[in-house]
Amino acid sequence: MNRVVFLDTCLLGLACSSKNKPNPERVKCIAWLNSLRANGETIVIPEIADYELRRELVRLNLKHPGQWAGHIQRLENLKASNRYLPLSTQMMLKACELWGDLRHRGLATTDDKALDGDVILAAQAIISDAGRGEVIVATTK
């Protein structure tokens, strides 16, 4: 059974970064994504990661018009060429359960007032492919 690989915001941002500026980490990331595809593995762009990256790109583009448009287009291209996974109510309810459980056990991943995109991404991974194979959340952290 093939793996399903969910990209977190950091990896998504790296994959969408400028092709014109030398960046060995971007080159490695693109090569890794290409190897996943070549091996028949599914790359998932979770809506929460798209949101987190896009909001920053929009902010930067408003500050420096036109400078970040290429990044946004590369994000759109990645969404079109891989599996894009929108959020659902079920996923958000699962994220609430995870968030509460982590705090109950003293394992909070962010401040109590933060949205906590990592927990939402985990919920997307759990709900979308539960029990159907190996699911990986890929991150740079």
N, C-alpha and C positions, 0 to 999 in steps of 0.2 A: 504494500500500500504506500502511495506517495505521501510525502510530508506536505503540510500546509504551513507556510511561513508568513506570519503577520509582521509587517514592518512598523516599527515605532517611529515617532516623529523625527528623531535624530537621524536615523538611516534614510528616511524619506527625504529629509532636507539635504543630506549628503548626495543622494542620487539626483536631486534636482539642482544642485549647485552649478555654478558656471563652468562651461566646458573650456572657456578661454583662459582661465587662470589655472596654472599648474597646481594640482592637488592630488598627491599620491593616494590619499584616503578615498577620494572620489573614484579614482581609477580602480582601486581594489574593490570598492563597493559595487561598481557597475560590472566588473568581471564576475564577482560573486553572484549577483542577480542573474547574469547571463548563464552561469553554470547551473543555477537552480532551474532555470527554464529548460536548458539542454537536458537535464536529468528528469524532466517531466514533473517537477515539483510545482505546486501552486503558490504564487506570490499574492498576498492579500494586502490591499491598501485599506485599512480601517478608517471609517469616517472620522473618528476622533483624531487620528493622526493627521488626516487631511485638514481638519479644522485647525488644529494647533499650528501646523506649518503655514497654512494659507493666511491665517489672521496676522502672522508676523510678516509674511511677504506683502500683504496688503498695506500694513502699517509702514513698512520700509518703502514701498512704491509710492505711497502718498508723500513721504518725506523727500524722496528722490525720484520724481516721476520718470517712468520709462526704464529706470535702471534695473528693476526687479521683474519686469514683464517676462523675460526669458525663463526665469525660475518658475513663474506661474505656468507658463506654457509647457515646460518640462513636467511639472506636476500633473497637468491635464493629460499629457502623453502617457505617463506612467499609469494613471487611472484607466486610460483607454486600453492599454496593452496588458493589463493584469486584472485580477478580480478585485473590484471595488465593493466594500461591504458597508452599506448604510446601517445606521443605528436603528434599533427597534425598542419598543417599550419593554419587551422581555429582557433585552440586554441592559437597559438602564436599571431595571429592578434588580437584576443580578449584581450590577455594579454597587447598588445600595447595600446589598447583603455583604458583599466583599468588603466594602468600605467600613461598615459597622463592625464586622468580625475582626478586621485588622486592628482597629482602634481598641476593641475590647481586649485583644491580646497584646496591646502595647506595641504594635508593629506598623504604625501609621507611616504612609509613604510621603505625605505632604502635611501642611498646616490644615487644621480642621476646617478652615474657611475656603480652602482651595478646591477647585473643581475636581482635581485628581484624575487627569486623563489616563494615567497608567492603570488605574483600577477599571476605568471604562473600557480601555483596550483589552484588559484581561477578561472582562465580562464578554466582550465581543468574541474573543477567541473561544471561550468556554461554551457559549450558547450556539455559535455558528457551526462548530464542527465536533461537538461533544460526542465522544465514543466512535468516531468514524476514521480514526487514524491518528498519526502523530502530528500534533500541533505545536509549533514553535513561535514564540514571540521574540523576534530578533531586535536587538538593541545595541547601542555602542557603549552603554554604561557598564 
